[in-house]
């Protein structure tokens, strides 16, 4: 992780050659980068960091990425914070200068003299397609004397709402909250840029953090939301466990999503210092978690993952995903490239062993709702993909259920077996 502090001083890096310019934080002033993000999400990367302060500032912050490559002065992306905390910027691949503003006079406008600083090391951040760069932190001690050399106001839209529901911001949110609606799940698959703009990528919990309980992280599948786990979550012993839900745009490339998962958990560890984690994933979520374990093996985080349960995961891909964007007139989500059998992503999925302390249980379903099927499947995923030999060889034990791809998450027998697994850990 790279820690980056703010340099107070002249900010010649935001030179404006036009006269008076006013930048409004609204989609109308994000057209250039936004067009790239909407049309080619697999050409984008993620910048992550935190606004750090040793005291409560009582002001709102705007973290803004300006492109060094696009010939315009419009922000490539921005993030609004109501207080110091984590931020995330989703930008087309390229080079960026990242600046932070603070609304000290509380007029809901980030004025030219409210620029509290810029990233100094590195001064310019280069991000490649699919890359997740973290550790881009700002340290804020109070109001500085930085100015943008030309008049530039960055103004909050009147409709801006800063929602503090993610657990990394100390929040708690019920599974029936509107952000977990099916509409947002669909948006995450088909319009990941819009999903990130509206929700970001976060871990949520129905209760605030409790250091006396073991967290179980749930990872949904393609087009899903944390609400998919409602039945299973409702049968877990909440005196022993706390529930965490990773909510992400499922249309992105899987390596990018697993990187976002890793960074979210890293921030939670820095915030709360948990020592043990359990993970449960459905469908494509299992691939994300297995990719996460490759990074886990390389970087050796200070927390320990003791349990992993995958449910109906396509370990050898999904045949229908072979209609990948480059092979069809229909431009599907980038994730299809990774889900196609024999994809480069799947070929590298087992490069590192699972942690030695981990117990892994593979749950699979074999009931199809289709009338005619050529191969045994659960209505979506072929049985031979769910029971891919390499995945089986890693499992402590495999459990099969006469359920389809969706019903397996609301099956009494599945819940009973899952609870037994938890009790054995």
C-alpha positions in Angstrom: 0.0 0.0 0.0 1.2 3.5 -0.9 0.5 6.3 1.5 0.2 9.7 -0.2 0.0 13.0 1.7 -1.1 16.4 0.5 1.2 19.1 -0.6 0.0 22.6 0.3 1.0 25.2 -2.3 0.3 26.5 -5.8 -1.7 24.1 -8.0 -0.4 24.8 -11.5 -1.5 21.3 -12.5 -5.1 22.5 -13.0 -4.3 25.4 -15.4 -7.3 26.6 -17.3 -6.9 28.3 -20.6 -10.5 29.3 -20.9 -11.8 32.4 -19.1 -14.1 31.7 -16.2 -15.1 28.1 -16.0 -17.7 26.5 -13.7 -17.7 22.7 -13.2 -20.9 21.3 -11.9 -20.7 17.8 -10.4 -23.4 16.3 -12.6 -23.6 13.9 -15.6 -23.7 16.9 -18.0 -20.1 17.7 -17.2 -18.8 14.2 -17.3 -19.8 13.4 -20.9 -16.4 12.6 -22.3 -15.2 10.1 -19.7 -18.7 8.9 -19.1 -19.2 8.0 -22.8 -16.1 5.8 -22.6 -17.2 4.2 -19.3 -20.7 3.4 -20.6 -19.6 2.1 -24.0 -16.4 0.2 -22.9 -16.4 -0.6 -19.2 -13.6 -3.1 -19.7 -11.3 -0.2 -20.8 -11.6 1.4 -17.3 -9.8 1.0 -14.0 -10.4 2.0 -10.4 -8.6 4.5 -8.1 -9.1 4.1 -4.4 -8.0 5.8 -1.2 -9.1 7.7 1.8 -9.5 11.2 3.2 -7.7 10.9 6.5 -8.1 13.4 9.4 -7.3 13.2 13.1 -10.3 15.2 13.9 -13.9 15.8 12.8 -13.9 18.5 10.1 -17.7 19.0 9.8 -17.4 19.7 6.1 -18.1 17.8 2.9 -15.3 16.7 0.6 -15.1 16.3 -3.2 -12.3 14.0 -4.6 -11.9 14.7 -8.3 -9.9 13.0 -11.0 -8.8 15.2 -13.9 -7.4 13.4 -17.0 -4.0 14.2 -18.4 -4.9 12.5 -21.7 -8.5 13.6 -22.6 -8.5 17.1 -24.2 -11.0 18.7 -21.8 -11.2 20.1 -18.4 -14.2 18.1 -17.2 -13.7 15.7 -14.3 -13.3 12.1 -15.4 -15.0 11.1 -12.1 -15.7 12.4 -8.6 -16.7 11.2 -5.2 -18.5 13.2 -2.5 -17.9 12.4 1.2 -19.7 13.9 4.1 -16.7 13.3 6.3 -13.2 11.8 6.1 -13.3 8.2 4.8 -12.8 6.0 1.8 -13.3 7.1 -1.8 -13.4 5.4 -5.1 -13.0 6.8 -8.7 -13.9 4.8 -11.8 -12.0 6.2 -14.8 -11.0 5.2 -18.4 -7.5 3.9 -18.6 -5.0 6.8 -18.7 -3.2 9.3 -16.5 -4.8 11.3 -13.8 -4.3 14.1 -11.3 -6.4 13.6 -8.2 -7.4 16.7 -6.2 -9.5 17.2 -3.0 -11.8 20.0 -2.2 -13.5 20.8 1.1 -16.7 22.9 1.5 -15.3 25.0 4.4 -17.9 27.8 4.1 -20.7 25.3 3.7 -22.3 27.0 0.7 -22.5 23.6 -1.2 -20.0 24.9 -3.7 -16.4 23.8 -3.8 -14.8 27.1 -4.6 -11.4 27.8 -6.1 -9.9 28.6 -2.7 -11.3 25.4 -1.1 -8.8 23.1 -2.8 -7.2 21.4 0.2 -4.5 19.6 -1.8 -3.4 17.1 -4.4 -1.7 13.7 -4.5 2.0 14.4 -4.3 3.5 11.0 -4.5 2.9 10.1 -7.3 1.8 13.4 -8.8 0.2 11.6 -11.8 -1.5 8.3 -11.3 -1.5 5.9 -14.3 -4.3 3.3 -14.4 -4.6 0.5 -17.0 -7.8 -1.4 -18.1 -9.2 -3.5 -15.2 -6.6 -2.3 -12.8 -7.4 -1.4 -9.2 -5.0 1.0 -7.6 -5.3 1.6 -3.8 -3.6 3.6 -1.1 -4.2 7.0 -2.7 -4.8 8.7 0.6 -5.1 12.4 1.5 -4.2 13.7 5.0 -6.3 16.7 6.0 -5.4 18.7 9.1 -7.5 21.8 8.4 -8.2 24.6 5.9 -5.2 25.4 3.7 -4.4 28.2 1.3 -4.4 26.3 -2.0 -6.0 28.0 -5.0 -6.9 26.8 -8.4 -5.1 29.3 -10.7 -8.1 30.0 -12.8 -11.6 30.4 -11.4 -13.1 27.0 -11.1 -16.1 26.2 -9.0 -17.2 22.6 -8.4 -20.7 22.7 -7.2 -22.9 20.1 -5.6 -26.1 19.4 -7.5 -29.2 20.3 -5.4 -30.3 16.7 -5.4 -27.0 15.3 -4.0 -27.6 12.8 -1.2 -24.6 11.5 0.8 -25.7 8.0 2.0 -23.6 6.5 4.8 -24.8 2.9 4.7 -21.7 0.9 4.0 -20.1 -0.8 7.0 -16.7 0.9 6.2 -18.5 4.2 7.0 -20.0 2.8 10.2 -23.4 2.3 8.7 -26.0 -0.5 8.8 -28.7 -1.3 6.2 -31.5 -3.8 6.0 -31.8 -6.3 3.1 -35.1 -4.7 2.1 -33.4 -1.4 1.5 -34.1 0.1 -2.0 -30.4 -0.1 -2.9 -30.6 -3.9 -3.0 -33.5 -3.9 -5.5 -33.5 -6.1 -8.6 -33.2 -2.9 -10.7 -29.8 -2.2 -9.2 -28.7 -5.8 -9.7 -29.6 -5.5 -13.4 -27.9 -2.1 -13.6 -24.7 -3.7 -12.2 -24.7 -6.3 -15.0 -25.7 -4.1 -18.0 -24.5 -0.6 -16.9 -21.6 -1.0 -14.4 -20.5 2.6 -14.8 -24.0 3.9 -13.8 -24.0 1.4 -10.8 -20.7 2.7 -9.6 -21.7 6.3 -10.0 -24.9 5.8 -8.0 -23.7 3.3 -5.3 -20.0 2.7 -5.6 -18.7 -0.8 -4.6 -19.1 -1.5 -0.9 -19.6 -4.1 1.8 -22.8 -3.7 3.8 -24.2 -5.1 7.0 -27.6 -5.1 8.7 -25.9 -4.3 12.0 -22.9 -2.2 13.0 -19.6 -4.0 13.6 -19.3 -6.2 16.7 -15.8 -7.4 17.5 -17.2 -10.2 19.5 -18.8 -11.9 16.4 -17.2 -13.7 13.4 -18.1 -11.9 10.1 -19.6 -14.0 7.3 -19.1 -12.3 3.9 -21.8 -13.1 1.3 -21.0 -12.6 -2.4 -23.9 -12.7 -4.9 -23.8 -13.9 -8.5 -24.4 -12.3 -11.9 -27.1 -9.7 -11.9 -27.7 -10.4 -8.2 -27.9 -8.3 -5.0 -27.4 -9.0 -1.3 -31.2 -9.5 -1.1 -30.6 -12.9 -2.8 -29.2 -14.1 0.6 -32.3 -13.2 2.6 -33.5 -16.7 3.4 -30.1 -18.1 4.2 -29.1 -15.1 6.3 -32.3 -15.3 8.2 -31.3 -18.8 9.6 -27.9 -17.9 10.9 -27.0 -17.6 14.6 -26.6 -13.9 15.0 -25.3 -14.2 18.5 -22.1 -15.8 17.1 -21.9 -14.3 13.6 -22.3 -10.9 11.9 -23.4 -10.7 8.3 -21.5 -8.8 5.6 -22.7 -8.4 2.0 -20.4 -7.5 -0.9 -22.5 -5.5 -3.5 -20.7 -5.0 -6.8 -21.5 -4.4 -10.5 -21.4 -7.9 -11.9 -20.8 -6.8 -15.5 -17.2 -5.9 -14.8 -14.3 -8.2 -15.5 -13.9 -10.7 -12.6 -10.3 -9.9 -11.9 -11.3 -6.2 -11.3 -14.1 -7.3 -9.0 -11.9 -9.6 -7.0 -9.4 -6.7 -6.6 -12.3 -4.4 -5.4 -13.3 -7.1 -2.9 -9.7 -7.4 -1.6 -9.4 -3.7 -1.1 -12.7 -3.3 0.6 -11.7 -6.0 3.1 -8.3 -4.4 3.6 -10.0 -1.2 4.5 -12.3 -3.0 6.9 -9.4 -4.6 8.6 -7.7 -1.3 9.0 -10.9 0.1 10.5 -11.9 -2.8 12.8 -9.0 -5.2 13.0 -11.1 -8.4 12.7 -9.0 -11.6 12.8 -11.2 -14.3 11.3 -13.5 -14.2 8.2 -15.9 -16.7 6.6 -17.0 -16.3 3.0 -20.0 -17.7 1.2 -20.6 -17.2 -2.5 -23.3 -18.0 -5.1 -22.7 -18.8 -8.7 -20.3 -16.4 -10.4 -19.5 -15.0 -6.9 -17.5 -18.2 -6.3 -15.1 -17.4 -9.2 -14.6 -13.9 -7.7 -13.7 -15.4 -4.3 -11.4 -18.0 -5.8 -9.6 -15.1 -7.7 -9.5 -13.2 -4.4 -7.6 -16.2 -2.8 -4.9 -15.9 -5.5 -4.2 -12.3 -4.3 -4.6 -13.5 -0.7 -1.8 -16.0 -1.3 0.5 -13.4 -2.8 -0.1 -10.5 -0.3 -0.8 -12.5 2.9 -3.3 -10.2 4.6 -3.2 -10.1 8.5 -6.7 -11.6 8.8 -7.4 -15.3 8.3 -10.2 -16.8 6.1 -11.2 -20.0 7.8 -14.3 -21.0 5.8 -15.4 -20.8 2.2 -18.7 -22.2 0.9 -19.4 -22.0 -2.8 -23.0 -22.6 -4.1 -23.7 -23.5 -7.8 -20.5 -22.0 -9.1 -19.5 -22.5 -12.8 -15.9 -23.6 -12.1 -15.4 -24.4 -15.8 -17.4 -21.5 -17.2 -20.8 -21.2 -18.8 -21.3 -22.4 -22.4 -23.7 -19.6 -23.2 -21.1 -17.0 -22.4 -19.2 -18.0 -25.5 -21.3 -15.3 -27.2 -18.7 -12.9 -25.9 -18.6 -9.3 -27.1 -15.9 -9.8 -29.7 -17.7 -12.7 -31.2 -21.2 -11.2 -31.6 -22.9 -8.1 -33.0 -24.5 -7.8 -29.6 -22.1 -6.2 -27.2 -22.7 -8.0 -23.9 -21.1 -7.2 -20.6 -17.3 -7.6 -20.3 -17.7 -10.4 -17.7 -18.9 -12.8 -20.5 -15.3 -13.0 -21.7 -14.3 -14.4 -18.4 -17.2 -16.8 -18.0 -16.6 -18.5 -21.4 -15.1 -22.0 -21.0 -11.3 -22.0 -21.4 -11.1 -18.2 -21.0 -7.8 -16.8 -19.9 -9.3 -15.9 -16.5 -10.4 -19.5 -15.9 -7.0 -20.8 -16.9 -5.3 -18.8 -14.2 -7.9 -19.3 -11.5 -5.9 -22.1 -9.7 -2.4 -20.6 -9.9 -2.2 -20.5 -6.1 -3.4 -23.0 -3.6 -6.2 -22.2 -1.1 -5.0 -21.2 2.3 -3.9 -24.2 4.5 -6.2 -23.0 7.3 -9.2 -22.9 5.1 -12.1 -25.4 5.1 -13.8 -25.3 1.7 -17.3 -26.8 1.0 -18.7 -27.1 -2.5 -22.5 -27.0 -2.7 -24.1 -27.9 -6.1 -27.6 -28.2 -7.6 -28.8 -30.7 -10.2 -32.5 -29.9 -10.9 -33.3 -28.2 -14.2 -36.5 -26.3 -14.9 -36.0 -26.9 -18.7 -38.0 -29.6 -20.5 -35.2 -30.8 -22.8 -31.5 -30.6 -21.7 -28.5 -32.2 -23.4 -26.4 -32.2 -20.2 -27.3 -32.4 -16.5 -27.6 -28.9 -15.1 -29.3 -26.7 -12.6 -31.2 -24.8 -15.3 -28.3 -22.4 -15.7 -25.0 -24.1 -14.9 -23.9 -27.5 -16.3 -23.3 -30.1 -13.5 -19.9 -30.9 -15.0 -18.9 -27.2 -14.6 -20.1 -27.1 -11.0 -18.2 -30.3 -10.3 -15.1 -29.3 -12.2 -12.4 -31.8 -11.0 -9.9 -29.2 -9.8 -12.6 -27.5 -7.7 -13.6 -30.8 -6.3 -10.1 -31.7 -5.4 -9.8 -28.5 -3.3 -13.0 -29.1 -1.4 -13.2 -30.5 2.1 -16.5 -32.0 1.1 -19.1 -31.7 -1.7 -22.9 -31.6 -1.1 -25.5 -32.0 -3.9 -29.1 -30.8 -3.8 -32.2 -31.4 -6.0 -32.6 -27.7 -6.6 -32.2 -25.3 -9.5 -29.9 -22.4 -9.8 -32.2 -19.9 -7.9 -34.1 -22.2 -5.6 -30.9 -23.6 -4.0 -30.7 -20.3 -2.0 -34.1 -20.8 -0.5 -34.0 -24.5 0.2 -34.5 -25.8 3.7 -32.1 -28.7 3.2 -29.4 -26.4 2.0 -29.8 -24.1 5.0 -29.7 -27.1 7.4 -26.5 -28.4 5.8 -25.0 -24.9 5.8 -25.8 -24.4 9.5 -24.1 -27.8 10.2 -21.0 -26.5 8.4 -20.9 -23.4 10.5 -21.3 -25.4 13.7 -18.4 -27.6 12.8 -16.0 -24.6 12.3 
